[in-house]
C-alpha cells in the first residue's frame, strides 16, 4: 500500500511541474547594441523560435541553436555551442548574454500618417 501511495505521489509531482517553453515568443529581428562581436554595433541579429527550440543568427553571421535554460526556462535561454546563457526581458525586447552582449528588438517605425486637405 505504501508503494502505491509513493508512486501516486511521484506521478502527481511530475504532472505538476511547469512547462519548459518561454513566456514570450522571441522570434524577430534584433540589433546588437552593446559588446558586439567585431565591433558590429547596430548590425542585425535574428531569432526564429519553434516551440521551445531557438535558432539564432548573430550580428557576425554565425548560426547557433538555443533552448530554455534548465533552471530558469521562463526568463533565460542557453546556447550550448557557445557555452553561454542569456536573460531576456519579460516583453522580449532585450536579450542580455552572459558575456555582456545585448540585443534589442528592432521594432520598425510606424508608417507616416497622411493628412487629407
N, C-alpha and C positions, 0 to 999 in steps of 0.2 A: 504494500500500500504506500509506503514511504517513497519507493522508487517511482511510482506512478505520479504522486504529487510533485516530486522533484522534477520529473520530465515535463509535466504540465506547466510548472513554474518557469522552467527554462524556455519552453516554447512561447509562453506569454511574454517573457522578457525580450526574446528575439523579435517577436512580432511588433513590439512597441518601439523599436529603435527607429530613429528618423531616417529619411531617405538621404541619398548622397548627391542630390542634384543641387546646383547653385540656386540661390534665392532670386537671381536675376539672369536674364539672357545676356551674355557678354558679346554676342555676335555683333560685329560692326567694324568700322574704321576708326583707328586711334591715331594720335600724333605723339611722337616721342617728345617730351618737354624737358626732361632732365636726365643727366648721366647717360646719354645715348651712345651707342657703340659708334666708334669712329667719328664722334662729334656730329652725328647726323640729327641735330636738333630740328624739330619740325617735320621730319620725314614721316610718312605714313607707316603704320603697322596694322595688321589685320587679325581678327579673331573670328573663327567660324565655330559655332557650338552645335553639336548634335547630341542631344541628351546630356549626359554628364561629360562626354568627351569634348575636348577643345583642340582645334588646330590653330597654331599661332604662326604668323609670318612677321618677323621682326623688321624694324626700320632698316636693318642691314641686309634684308632679303633672305634671312635664314628661317627655315621651316622647322617647327617643333610641335610635339604633341604634349598636351597637358590634361589634367583631370582634377577634380576636387581634392583638396588636401585631406588626408585621412583624419586628422584631429579637429579641423575646423572647416568642414565641407561647405558651410553656408557663407563663408567670408574669405576663404583662401583657395588658391589653386597651386598645383605643383607641376613643374616642368622637369621631368626626370633626366632628360639628356643634358640639361644644363645644371642639374643638381641645385635647383633654385625654386624658391617659393615666391608667391606674390599675394598681397592682400588687395581686395577690391572694395570700393565704396558701396554702400547699400543700393545706390541708384545705378551702379555700373559705369559711372562717368570717369572715375580714376582707378588706375591699377598701379600699385607701387610694388616693384620687385625687391627682394631682399638685398640686392646689390646696389640699390639706390636709383635704378632706372624708374622713371614714371611715364606712363602713357595716359593721355587724356582723350576721351572720346571726341571724335571730330564730328561735331554737330553742325551741319550746314546752316548758313544764314537763311532766314525766310525770304521768299521772293519779294521784290518791291511791290508796294501797293500802288495800283494805278487809280488815279482820281479822275473822275469824269468832270468835264467842264460844262 
